[in-house]
Amino acid sequence: MARPRLSAAFGALVRQHRAKRNLSQERLAEIADVHRNYVGMLERGECVATLDVAERVAQGLGIKLEDLIGETRRRLEAGTVVIPRRRRRR
């Protein structure tokens, strides 16, 4: 089954904003009240955030959810967001 491109692009953009703000995955997880492993999975496009979690993550990044989603769609359509490849299982 193919990954939803929007979800993967959203996660990649979360990673970019988190790095720009010098936040660790663990710190963002604390702010957003999610498990630290969840942030990594979200950033790699391995899971899809609910609206509630996406809102908390956006707030943790200091961004409105609608702005983060809009930026994700614009970058995805322009081809300027780098979506990480899934790791192959050994």
C-alpha positions in Angstrom: 0.0 0.0 0.0 1.4 3.4 -1.0 2.0 6.0 1.7 -0.3 9.0 1.5 2.0 11.7 0.1 0.3 14.5 2.0 1.0 12.8 5.3 4.6 12.1 4.4 5.1 15.7 3.3 3.4 17.0 6.5 5.9 15.0 8.5 8.9 16.2 6.5 7.8 19.8 7.1 7.3 19.2 10.8 10.9 17.9 10.9 12.1 21.1 9.1 10.3 23.4 11.4 11.4 21.5 14.5 15.1 21.6 13.4 14.8 25.3 12.5 13.6 26.0 16.1 16.3 23.8 17.6 13.8 21.5 19.2 14.6 17.8 19.8 12.0 15.2 18.9 11.7 14.5 22.6 11.1 18.2 23.5 8.4 18.6 20.8 6.8 15.4 22.0 6.6 16.8 25.5 5.1 20.1 24.3 2.6 18.2 22.1 1.8 15.6 24.8 2.7 12.6 22.6 5.3 9.9 22.9 8.7 10.8 21.6 8.7 7.8 19.2 5.5 9.1 17.7 7.2 12.3 16.6 9.9 10.3 14.7 7.2 8.2 13.1 5.2 11.2 12.1 8.3 12.9 10.6 9.2 9.8 8.6 5.6 9.5 7.3 5.1 6.1 9.1 1.9 7.3 10.8 -0.8 9.8 10.1 -1.6 12.4 12.8 -5.2 12.9 13.9 -6.4 16.5 13.7 -6.0 16.8 17.5 -2.4 15.7 17.5 -1.6 17.7 14.4 -3.0 20.8 16.1 -0.8 20.2 19.2 2.3 19.6 17.1 1.7 22.8 15.1 1.2 24.7 18.4 4.5 23.2 19.7 6.2 24.5 16.6 4.6 28.0 17.1 2.6 27.6 13.9 -1.2 27.6 13.2 -2.3 24.2 11.9 -4.0 25.7 8.9 -0.7 27.5 8.0 1.3 24.2 8.4 -1.2 22.3 6.2 -1.3 25.0 3.6 2.5 25.2 3.5 2.6 21.4 3.2 0.2 21.4 0.2 2.1 24.3 -1.5 5.5 22.6 -1.2 4.1 19.3 -2.2 2.5 20.7 -5.3 5.7 22.7 -6.1 7.9 19.6 -5.5 10.0 21.5 -2.9 9.4 19.2 0.1 11.8 16.3 0.6 9.9 13.2 1.7 12.2 10.8 3.5 12.3 7.3 2.0 11.0 4.4 4.1 13.6 2.2 5.6 13.7 -1.3 4.3 13.1 -4.0 6.8 16.0 -6.4 7.2 
